[in-house]
Protein backbone atom coordinates (compact mmCIF):
# COMPACT_ATOMS: atom_id res chain seq x y z
CA UNK A 1 0.00 0.00 0.00
CA UNK A 2 2.75 2.38 0.95
CA UNK A 3 4.69 1.40 -2.20
CA UNK A 4 1.69 2.15 -4.40
CA UNK A 5 1.28 5.55 -2.82
CA UNK A 6 4.97 6.36 -3.36
CA UNK A 7 4.75 5.31 -7.01
CA UNK A 8 1.66 7.51 -7.53
CA UNK A 9 3.43 10.56 -6.07
CA UNK A 10 6.49 9.98 -8.22
CA UNK A 11 4.41 9.77 -11.41
CA UNK A 12 2.57 12.99 -10.54
CA UNK A 13 5.86 14.81 -9.80
CA UNK A 14 7.39 13.54 -13.06
CA UNK A 15 4.39 14.61 -15.13
CA UNK A 16 4.34 18.01 -13.47
CA UNK A 17 7.99 18.56 -14.21
CA UNK A 18 7.30 18.05 -17.93
CA UNK A 19 4.46 20.52 -18.20
CA UNK A 20 5.16 24.22 -18.82
CA UNK A 21 2.00 24.95 -16.87
CA UNK A 22 3.84 23.86 -13.75
CA UNK A 23 6.28 26.83 -14.12
CA UNK A 24 5.71 29.88 -11.98
CA UNK A 25 4.96 33.17 -13.80
CA UNK A 26 8.45 34.38 -12.85
CA UNK A 27 10.08 31.31 -14.38
CA UNK A 28 8.06 31.73 -17.55
CA UNK A 29 9.14 35.38 -17.75
CA UNK A 30 12.81 34.38 -17.52
CA UNK A 31 12.35 31.83 -20.28
CA UNK A 32 10.65 34.43 -22.45
CA UNK A 33 13.69 36.74 -22.38
CA UNK A 34 15.72 36.70 -25.60
CA UNK A 35 18.61 34.31 -25.35
CA UNK A 36 22.01 35.99 -25.25
CA UNK A 37 23.40 35.69 -28.76
CA UNK A 38 26.79 34.11 -29.21
CA UNK A 39 29.44 36.65 -30.17
CA UNK A 40 31.76 35.68 -32.97
CA UNK A 41 35.26 36.60 -33.95
CA UNK A 42 35.98 37.40 -37.60
CA UNK A 43 39.30 37.75 -39.38
CA UNK A 44 39.98 40.16 -42.23
CA UNK A 45 43.31 39.68 -43.97
CA UNK A 46 45.06 42.54 -45.72
CA UNK A 47 47.07 41.34 -48.69
CA UNK A 48 47.87 42.52 -52.23
CA UNK A 49 46.29 45.92 -51.53
CA UNK A 50 42.93 44.37 -50.64
CA UNK A 51 40.82 43.57 -47.60
CA UNK A 52 39.75 39.91 -47.66
CA UNK A 53 36.83 39.50 -47.39
CA UNK A 54 35.87 42.88 -48.83
CA UNK A 55 32.33 42.52 -47.48
CA UNK A 56 31.68 40.90 -44.10
CA UNK A 57 28.25 40.03 -42.64
CA UNK A 58 28.24 39.93 -38.84
CA UNK A 59 26.15 40.56 -35.74
CA UNK A 60 26.35 43.64 -33.53
CA UNK A 61 28.89 42.92 -30.81
CA UNK A 62 31.03 40.64 -32.91
CA UNK A 63 34.76 41.25 -32.93
CA UNK A 64 36.75 41.78 -36.10
CA UNK A 65 40.52 41.42 -36.28
CA UNK A 66 42.44 42.83 -39.22
CA UNK A 67 45.87 41.34 -39.86
CA UNK A 68 48.31 42.88 -42.31
CA UNK A 69 49.93 40.23 -44.49
CA UNK A 70 51.01 42.76 -47.14
CA UNK A 71 54.49 44.13 -47.75
CA UNK A 72 53.20 47.66 -47.13
CA UNK A 73 51.81 49.47 -44.09
CA UNK A 74 48.05 49.84 -44.03
CA UNK A 75 45.36 51.11 -41.69
CA UNK A 76 41.62 50.59 -41.21
CA UNK A 77 39.55 53.78 -41.02
CA UNK A 78 35.79 54.36 -40.99
CA UNK A 79 35.05 56.28 -44.15
CA UNK A 80 31.95 58.42 -43.61
CA UNK A 81 33.01 60.41 -40.55
CA UNK A 82 36.27 58.88 -39.34
CA UNK A 83 34.34 57.35 -36.40
CA UNK A 84 37.05 54.81 -35.72
CA UNK A 85 40.52 54.08 -37.02
CA UNK A 86 43.41 51.75 -36.39
CA UNK A 87 47.00 52.90 -36.16
CA UNK A 88 49.19 52.16 -39.17
CA UNK A 89 49.81 48.41 -39.23
CA UNK A 90 53.22 47.18 -40.39
CA UNK A 91 53.58 43.72 -41.93
CA UNK A 92 52.51 40.95 -39.56
CA UNK A 93 50.65 43.14 -37.06
CA UNK A 94 46.94 43.13 -36.27
CA UNK A 95 44.21 45.29 -34.74
CA UNK A 96 40.81 44.31 -33.34
CA UNK A 97 37.53 46.10 -32.74
CA UNK A 98 34.03 45.22 -31.49
CA UNK A 99 31.63 46.18 -34.27
CA UNK A 100 28.29 47.85 -33.47
CA UNK A 101 27.26 49.52 -36.73
CA UNK A 102 27.28 48.86 -40.44
CA UNK A 103 30.08 50.84 -42.03
CA UNK A 104 32.39 51.27 -44.96
CA UNK A 105 36.06 51.53 -44.17
CA UNK A 106 39.22 52.20 -46.15
CA UNK A 107 42.98 52.58 -45.85
CA UNK A 108 43.88 56.27 -45.68
CA UNK A 109 47.33 55.47 -47.07
CA UNK A 110 45.84 53.72 -50.10
CA UNK A 111 42.33 55.16 -50.63
CA UNK A 112 41.47 52.70 -53.39
CA UNK A 113 41.36 49.97 -50.68
CA UNK A 114 37.75 49.83 -49.43
CA UNK A 115 35.56 47.25 -47.71
CA UNK A 116 32.26 46.90 -45.83
CA UNK A 117 31.02 45.62 -42.48
CA UNK A 118 27.34 44.67 -42.71
CA UNK A 119 25.78 44.41 -39.23
CA UNK A 120 22.64 42.33 -38.86
CA UNK A 121 21.02 43.72 -35.70
CA UNK A 122 18.46 40.92 -35.24
CA UNK B 1 53.45 82.02 -73.20
CA UNK B 2 56.02 81.37 -70.50
CA UNK B 3 53.65 78.94 -68.79
CA UNK B 4 53.04 77.08 -72.03
CA UNK B 5 56.80 76.67 -72.49
CA UNK B 6 57.16 75.38 -68.94
CA UNK B 7 54.33 72.92 -69.47
CA UNK B 8 55.82 71.68 -72.74
CA UNK B 9 59.19 71.35 -71.07
CA UNK B 10 57.69 69.30 -68.20
CA UNK B 11 55.75 67.14 -70.62
CA UNK B 12 58.90 66.42 -72.62
CA UNK B 13 60.75 65.42 -69.46
CA UNK B 14 57.90 63.21 -68.31
CA UNK B 15 57.81 61.44 -71.63
CA UNK B 16 61.57 61.12 -71.63
CA UNK B 17 61.67 59.46 -68.20
CA UNK B 18 58.62 57.29 -68.30
CA UNK B 19 59.09 55.83 -71.71
CA UNK B 20 62.79 55.17 -71.28
CA UNK B 21 62.19 52.22 -68.98
CA UNK B 22 59.71 50.52 -71.24
CA UNK B 23 61.57 51.10 -74.50
CA UNK B 24 65.08 50.41 -73.27
CA UNK B 25 64.02 47.26 -71.42
CA UNK B 26 62.08 46.03 -74.41
CA UNK B 27 65.16 46.21 -76.58
CA UNK B 28 67.37 43.90 -74.55
CA UNK B 29 67.20 40.56 -72.76
CA UNK B 30 67.70 41.13 -69.03
CA UNK B 31 69.19 38.77 -66.47
CA UNK B 32 67.92 38.56 -62.88
CA UNK B 33 70.72 40.73 -61.48
CA UNK B 34 69.86 43.44 -64.00
CA UNK B 35 66.15 43.13 -63.25
CA UNK B 36 66.89 43.55 -59.53
CA UNK B 37 68.91 46.69 -60.27
CA UNK B 38 66.08 48.06 -62.42
CA UNK B 39 63.57 47.39 -59.64
CA UNK B 40 65.72 49.27 -57.15
CA UNK B 41 66.32 52.16 -59.59
CA UNK B 42 62.61 52.47 -60.42
CA UNK B 43 61.63 52.58 -56.75
CA UNK B 44 64.47 54.96 -55.90
CA UNK B 45 63.29 57.30 -58.67
CA UNK B 46 59.85 57.69 -57.10
CA UNK B 47 61.38 58.19 -53.66
CA UNK B 48 63.40 61.07 -55.17
CA UNK B 49 60.27 62.61 -56.69
CA UNK B 50 58.48 62.26 -53.33
CA UNK B 51 61.32 64.04 -51.57
CA UNK B 52 60.96 67.03 -53.90
CA UNK B 53 57.20 67.08 -53.21
CA UNK B 54 57.76 67.02 -49.46
CA UNK B 55 60.25 69.89 -49.82
CA UNK B 56 58.17 72.07 -52.13
CA UNK B 57 54.46 71.40 -51.78
CA UNK B 58 52.16 73.00 -49.24
CA UNK B 59 49.15 70.94 -50.29
CA UNK B 60 48.15 68.35 -47.65
CA UNK B 61 46.98 65.77 -50.20
CA UNK B 62 50.18 66.05 -52.23
CA UNK B 63 52.34 65.75 -49.12
CA UNK B 64 50.33 62.76 -47.85
CA UNK B 65 50.60 61.08 -51.24
CA UNK B 66 54.35 61.74 -51.41
CA UNK B 67 54.84 60.28 -47.92
CA UNK B 68 52.98 57.12 -48.95
CA UNK B 69 55.10 56.81 -52.10
CA UNK B 70 58.33 57.21 -50.12
CA UNK B 71 57.21 54.66 -47.51
CA UNK B 72 55.93 52.06 -49.98
CA UNK B 73 58.80 52.26 -52.47
CA UNK B 74 61.29 52.07 -49.59
CA UNK B 75 59.52 48.86 -48.50
CA UNK B 76 59.90 47.41 -52.00
CA UNK B 77 63.61 48.24 -52.06
CA UNK B 78 64.04 46.54 -48.68
CA UNK B 79 62.27 43.45 -49.99
CA UNK B 80 64.40 43.44 -53.15
CA UNK B 81 67.63 43.86 -51.16
CA UNK B 82 66.60 41.07 -48.78
CA UNK B 83 65.88 38.79 -51.71
CA UNK B 84 69.13 39.41 -53.61
CA UNK B 85 71.04 38.98 -50.35
CA UNK B 86 69.30 35.65 -49.79
CA UNK B 87 69.95 34.60 -53.37
CA UNK B 88 73.54 35.88 -53.18
CA UNK B 89 72.96 37.94 -56.31
CA UNK B 90 74.55 41.36 -56.74
CA UNK B 91 72.28 43.81 -58.57
CA UNK B 92 73.94 44.61 -61.86
CA UNK B 93 73.66 47.98 -63.60
CA UNK B 94 72.52 47.89 -67.20
CA UNK B 95 71.84 50.45 -69.88
CA UNK B 96 68.23 50.42 -68.69
CA UNK B 97 68.89 51.11 -65.00
CA UNK B 98 71.54 53.72 -65.86
CA UNK B 99 69.16 55.55 -68.18
CA UNK B 100 66.40 55.40 -65.57
CA UNK B 101 68.68 56.95 -62.98
CA UNK B 102 69.80 59.69 -65.36
CA UNK B 103 66.25 60.46 -66.44
CA UNK B 104 65.06 60.53 -62.82
CA UNK B 105 67.79 63.07 -61.99
CA UNK B 106 66.63 65.22 -64.90
CA UNK B 107 63.01 65.00 -63.73
CA UNK B 108 64.01 65.92 -60.17
CA UNK B 109 65.85 69.01 -61.47
CA UNK B 110 62.84 69.96 -63.54
CA UNK B 111 60.46 69.51 -60.60
CA UNK B 112 62.71 71.67 -58.45
CA UNK B 113 62.59 74.44 -61.07
CA UNK B 114 58.87 74.43 -61.78
CA UNK B 115 57.24 77.63 -60.45
CA UNK B 116 55.64 77.05 -57.05
CA UNK B 117 52.10 77.58 -58.32
CA UNK B 118 52.60 74.89 -60.95
CA UNK B 119 54.44 72.39 -58.79
CA UNK B 120 51.58 70.27 -57.41
CA UNK B 121 50.10 69.60 -60.82
CA UNK B 122 53.52 68.90 -62.35
CA UNK B 123 54.33 66.44 -59.57
CA UNK B 124 51.07 64.50 -59.67
CA UNK B 125 51.02 64.42 -63.49
CA UNK B 126 54.48 62.86 -63.33
CA UNK B 127 53.25 60.30 -60.78
CA UNK B 128 50.35 59.23 -62.99
CA UNK B 129 52.53 58.80 -66.05
CA UNK B 130 55.40 57.22 -64.10
CA UNK B 131 53.20 54.55 -62.49
CA UNK B 132 51.32 53.76 -65.71
CA UNK B 133 54.59 53.14 -67.52
CA UNK B 134 56.26 51.24 -64.71
CA UNK B 135 53.20 48.95 -64.49
CA UNK B 136 53.44 48.31 -68.24
CA UNK B 137 57.16 47.54 -67.99
CA UNK B 138 56.80 45.24 -64.97
CA UNK B 139 53.91 43.33 -66.56
CA UNK B 140 55.24 43.01 -70.06
CA UNK B 141 59.03 42.88 -69.58
CA UNK B 142 60.36 42.39 -66.06
CA UNK B 143 58.03 39.59 -64.93
CA UNK B 144 58.26 37.62 -68.19
CA UNK B 145 62.07 37.92 -68.26
CA UNK B 146 62.70 37.11 -64.57
CA UNK B 147 64.03 33.55 -64.26
CA UNK B 148 64.22 33.12 -60.50
CA UNK B 149 60.81 32.17 -59.08
CA UNK B 150 61.20 34.32 -55.96
CA UNK B 151 62.19 37.39 -57.98
CA UNK B 152 59.25 36.82 -60.29
CA UNK B 153 57.00 36.41 -57.25
CA UNK B 154 58.25 39.68 -55.71
CA UNK B 155 57.58 41.56 -58.95
CA UNK B 156 54.09 40.05 -59.08
CA UNK B 157 53.50 41.02 -55.44
CA UNK B 158 54.45 44.62 -56.15
CA UNK B 159 52.04 45.01 -59.07
CA UNK B 160 48.86 45.54 -56.97
CA UNK B 161 50.66 48.29 -55.06
CA UNK B 162 51.73 50.03 -58.27
CA UNK B 163 48.14 49.86 -59.49
CA UNK B 164 46.84 51.23 -56.17
CA UNK B 165 49.39 54.04 -56.41
CA UNK B 166 48.22 54.84 -59.94
CA UNK B 167 44.59 54.90 -58.80
CA UNK B 168 45.51 57.14 -55.84
CA UNK B 169 47.52 59.48 -58.10
CA UNK B 170 44.60 59.76 -60.52
CA UNK B 171 42.29 60.65 -57.61
CA UNK B 172 44.65 63.41 -56.47
CA UNK B 173 45.19 64.56 -60.05
CA UNK B 174 41.48 65.40 -60.36
CA UNK B 175 41.99 68.13 -57.75
CA UNK B 176 44.31 69.97 -60.13
CA UNK B 177 42.37 69.84 -63.41
Interface residues (C-beta under 8 A of the other chain):
Chain A: X48 X49 X50 X71 X72 X73 X109 X110 X111 X112 X113
Chain B: X68 X71 X72 X75 X76 X79 X157 X158 X160 X161 X163 X164 X165 X167 X168 X171
